[in-house]
Amino acid sequence: MPANSVEPEKTEGMGPLSTYRGLDLTAERGPLCARILADLGAEVIKVEPPQGDRGRSIGPFYQDVPHPEKSLHWFSYNSNKKSVTLDFRKKDGRDLLLRLVRKVDFVIESMPPGELDILHLDWPDLSRVNPLLVHTSITAFGSTGPKSRHAASDLTLMAAGGYMYMTGEEDRPPLRISADQAWLHAAGEAAVATIVALLDRGATSLGQHVDVSAQASVVPCTVNAIPFRVMDGSILERSGSYRVGLTSAKQRQLWPCKDGYVIFYLAGGAFGASSNTAMAVWLEEEDLADDFVRLIDWQSFDMATADAEVEDHLESLISCLFNRYTRSELYERAIERGLTLCPVLSPAGILQDVQLRSRDYWTQVSHEEFGRKFEYPGQFARLTSAEMRTRRAPRIGEHNKAVYHNELGLSYEDLLALKQVGVI
């Protein structure tokens, strides 16, 4: 191994879920669920086909070389897990999977409704093998209902969940967020639901099936629009860089500046009075204020009654101010003046963010197969009672020996035979 090589890290006994273990049967849809549980300390065994999980084919790749062991997408969503290879569509593979099910607390899967039924591996089958099992299904529309077996993509799910209707410019069609989101929402909800089911099992000594719909997981993203529909029957539509519904006119929130964008808005009432007054003073200092701005009593000004003419006039003045400065300059001055403003960070900006750096958010993760360490995003939470760390994603079948031979007792001859027939 090269001189700068690193040793594998220990993987056991960390986090509040360290007494639990489970199987991750998800492919490219839903792996974040088990990743969250693994981050919290659960021992998660990724069950992937002998040729490797489909998620390994998703780029970008380390050094831009497409390879199942170099997918950064795989690294992101499968850190902290173990890996065994298994084709459970074959009889011997199914039998081996059921042996694993007996030894775990939960199973996470994202197969279309009906596929596990055909394989006799659905919830009734698994619960007969392990009555304490929590079986979590992540599907597009849920396991039941008229759309349960419809095909879906991130595009169709963001549309079916309603979020896409409100995204984009007002004079253009609905717009999908560029990066996949629907399955991530579903995976997050599935992680929470699985933990709740495990807690419930502690009280009832009963396992259960957790049925997560990606469509239903997206719907809560529209929660900001619901009050308007209930109060006056209005429907919030696309507004691009503006916010609608709070005033009688559109209100800009995303502002261009010298090197990017910032978020800022003129709020109403007592909440906005201080920030609005500070903005008026700043405009005056920059020789941008006019009599209209000077005559406004910001302590009593009601933004809810501001019409389009007022909003457009204030926007023209503030735009001139922001275009004189960079994001960081605007942010520093906003803090000094007490303005409700924040920069829109690029990926590079996030890496350089002093707040994340000060909290040691970024973490070094050992990849002994490359003989080096990489900087990863850190854990989403800190717990005073337990340590949470990030460890690299597993290589294909990296833990076959530990699980099949050391734990289940299969001989090396058994493993060779299973490998030759394509079961592992």
N, C-alpha and C positions, 0 to 999 in steps of 0.2 A: 504494500500500500504506500502511496506517495507520502513524503515527509509531512505535508500539510493535511494528511488524512484525519478523519474523525471517527471515533468509535460510536456504535449504536447506543442510544440512550435507553435506560430502563423505562418500562411502559406501564407498570402496575401501581395500584394503590393511591391514585391521585384523584381528588375531586369528590363532591358530595354524593355522586352516583357510583362510587367505586365498588359498592357491594352488588351492583347489577351487571348483567351481561346480556348481549343480544346479537341477533343476526341481521345484517343489512342485505336485503335481496333487491334493493333498488338498482336501476341502471343509471342512465343519464338524467332521469327525472326523480327527484326526491332525495339525493344523497346527503343534502344539507341536514336533513332531520337526524340521521344517525351521527353525523359529524357533531351536531350540537350535544347530543347525548354523550358522545365520546369525549368532547371537550369538558363536560361536567364529570368525567371520571369513569363512565361506564366502559366495560370491556366490549367493544364492538367488533364482530368478525364479519368482514365483507365477503359475501359469497358471490364469486364471479365465474363466468364460463371458463373452460380450460384455456381458451385463446385470449382471455382478458375481457374486462367490462367494456361496454360501448363507450362509456365516458372517457376511456383512455385515448380514444381517437379524436377527441375534441381539442383543438388548439386554443391558444398558442402553445408552442413547444420550446423546451429548453434548447438554446442555441439554434432555434428555428429548424430543428431536425425532427420531422414527424416520426414518432416512435411511441409505442404504448407505455414505455417506462419514462417518458419525458414530457407528458402532457401537464402543463401548468393548471389546466382546468381540473384534472384528476388530483393533482397535489392539493388544490384549494379545498375541494369538497370531501376529500377522503383522508385528510390528516387525522392522526390519533387512532386510526383503525388498524386491524389486522386483516390479512387476506388468505382465504382458501379458495381453491378452484373446485368447481362442482357443476356437473350438468345434471340437475335434478329432474330433467325431463325424461331421463333414462331410469329404468327400474332400480338399478343398483344405486344410482345417484339419489333417487327419491328416498330409498331406504336409509341412505347415509344422512340425508337432510333431516329425516325424522329423528335419527339418533342425536343430531345436534339440537333439535328443537327441545328434546327432553331436558337438556342441560342449560337452557337459557331462560331469561325472564321476559324477553320481548323479541318480536320479529317485525321488521319494517320492510314493506314491499310496495312497489308502484306498478304492478302489472294490471293491464286492463281487466275490468270485471269479467268473470267467467273463465279466465285462463287457468287460475288455480283450481277451480271446480273441476275442470277437465283432467287435471293432474292429480286430483284427490288430495290437494294440499291447501284447501280453503280453511276458513276458520273452524267449522265443525270438525274437520279431520285433524287439524293441529291441536285443538283443545282436547280431543280425546287422548292424544299422546301426552299433552301437558296441560292439565286443567287450570294451572296458575298462569298460563301464558297471556301476555298482552300482545295482540296481533294488530298492528297498525297498517291500514291500507291507504295509500295516497293515490287518488285517481283524478281524472279530469273533472267529472261531474258527480262523483259519489258512486257508491256501489249499487244503489237502487234508483228507480225513477225512469221516466221515458227517455232521458238523454244519457243514461249511465254508460251505455256502450258506444256512444258517439266518439269518433276520433277527434283529437284536439291538438292544437299547437299553442305556444305561448301567445301568438297573435289572437287566435280565436278565444282563448280564455280571458285575456285582458279585455276583449270586446264583450264577452258574455258576462263578465263580472261588473261591467259598467264603467270601469275606470277610464277606458280608452275614449269614451264619449266626451269626457271633460278635458282631454289632453290634446294640445295643438293650438293653432291659430283660429280665431273666430271665423275667418272667411275661407277656411280650408277644411277638408274632411278630417274626421278623427285620426289621431296619430298614436301609434304604438311607441312606448318607451324603447329606446334602441336596444338595451340589454334585456335578456329574458328575466322576467320578474314573477310570473304567475306561479311557477313551480317552487320558487324560493319562498313565496308567501305560504304556499301549501305545506312545504317542509317545516317552516317555522311553527305553524299552527300544529302540525303533527307532532313535533317534539314536545310542545307544551301539553298536548292531549295525552301523549304517551306517559309523561311524568305524572299527570293527574291520575291516569289509570293505574299506574304502579302504586301511587299513594292509596288509592281506593282499595287496591288488592290487599294492602297491609291491614285495612280495617275490616274487609269482608272475606278475605281468603279466596277470592274469586278472580279469575282472569276475565278478559273481555276483548271484544273486537272494536277497534277504534277506526271509524270510517271518515276519512278526510277528503273533502271536495276542493279541488283547486279553484273552481269557479266561486264557491262560497267563501274561500279564503281571500279572494280579491275584492269581494263586495264591501268589506269593512273599510277599504281604501276610499270609498265614496262617502264616508260618514260625515264629512264636512258639508256635503250637499243636502243631507237629509233634513236638517232644521228648516232650511228655506222652503223645501217642498211641503213640510208640515205646517209652517206658519202662514205662508201666503200663497202656496201653490206654485211658486216659481221654481224653475229648473235651471240649475247652474250649468252653463255650457262652456265651450272652449273659450279661453281668453288670452292665450299666449303668455306674454310677459306681464299681463295685467291681472288684477284681482277684481272679481265682480261679486255683487250681492251685498257688500257692506255699505256702499254709498249708491246714490242714484246714477253715478257715472263710473266708468272704468277707472281703476287706480293702479298706476304702474308700480310693480314690485321688483322687477329685474331691470337693472340699469347698466348700460355699458360704461366703461371707464377706459383709462389709457391702455391697460394690458389685460382686460377681461371684463368681468361683470361683478356687481355687488347686489345684495338684496337690501332694499330700503323701502319704507312706506310711511306716509303721513297718517298716523293713527288718530282716532277721535277721542273725545272725552278727557278725563283726568290722566288716563294712561299715556295719551299721546302729547299732552300739552307741553311737558318739559322738553321732549325730543323735538317737537315742532318749533318751539321757541328757539332752541339751540340752532336749528337749521336756519331760521330767519336771521339770527345774528351772524351766522357764518356767511350767508348770502350777502349781507350788508358789508361784512369785512372784505369780501371778494368783489365789491362794486357790482353785484348782480341783483341786488334788491331794488324794487321799485315801490311807488306809493301804495300799490295794491298789497304788497307784502307788509309794508310798514304799518298799514292801518288795521291789519287783522289782529284781533285780541285772541291769541291762541289759547288762553285759559278757558274761554267760553265758546270757541269756535267749534261748530258741530260738523264734522266731516261727513256725517250721514246725509246732510242736505247739500253738500257740494255738488254743483252740476258740472257738465262736461267742460264748460268754459273755464271754470275755476281750476279744475284738475289739469287741463291742458296748459294753462298759463303757469301754474306751479311746476309742472313737469318740464317746461321749456327752460325755466331758470335753473332747476336742480340738475338737469342734464348738462348744461354748460359748466356747472361747478364740478360734477363728477368727471367730466372729460379732461379736466386739468390734472388729475391725479391717478396714481396706480391703485390697485386693490389694497395693497399693504398700507399705503399712505392714507387712504380713505379710512381704513380700519383703525389705524392709530389715532387719527383725528376724531373719529367717531367716539372712541373710548374717552378721549380727553373732554369731549363736549357733551357726552351723554346722549348720543344718537342711537336709534335702533337700526344698526347697519351691520352687515357681515359680508365678507368676501365669498364669492363662489369659487371654491377651490378645485383646481384640476388635479389629476392623479399625482403629478409632480408636487403640487402644492400641499397635498395631504402628506406626502412623504416628508416634507420639510416643516410641517406644522409643529410649532414649539410646544403646544399643549400636549400633543400625543407623545412627543419626544420626552417631555418632562415627566410623563407618567410611565416611561419605559414601555410604551404600547408595542413597539416593534420588537420582534424577538428573533434570535438566531436559531435556525433549525438545521440540524445535522443531516446531510445526505452523504452517507459514507460511500454510496455507489459512485458518486462523482468526486469524492475526496475533498469536499468543501462544505461550507455552511451557506445558507441563504437567509435573507431577511424576510420574515413573514409578518403579516398582520397578527397582532396579539389576540388575547382572549377578550370576549365581549363583556366580561364582568370580573371583578375581583372579590374574593371571599376571604374573610379573615380566618375562617375555620379550616380552609382547605387550599391546597395548591392546585392551580390549573396551568398546564403547560401545553405547548404545541409540539407534536412530533411528526415527522414526515409521513406521507402516505405510503402504504406498503407496495412492494413489488408483486407481480402476479404470482399468486400461490406461495407467498413468502412464508406463511405459517402452516403449510400443509403438514409438515412433519410434527410440529408442536401440537396441532389439533388432532390430526388423524392417528398418528402413531403414539405420541406421548399421552394423550388424553383418552381417545377412543380405543386404543389398544390394537390398531391395525398393524400387521407386520409389514416389513419393507417389501416382502413378496406380494402382499395384498395391494399395497400402494402402486407397485410396478404394474400389476395386472389391471388395476383400475385406470391407470394412465394409458396403458396400451389400447384400451377399448374406448378411450375418450371420455371417461366419467370424471376424472380429475386432471 
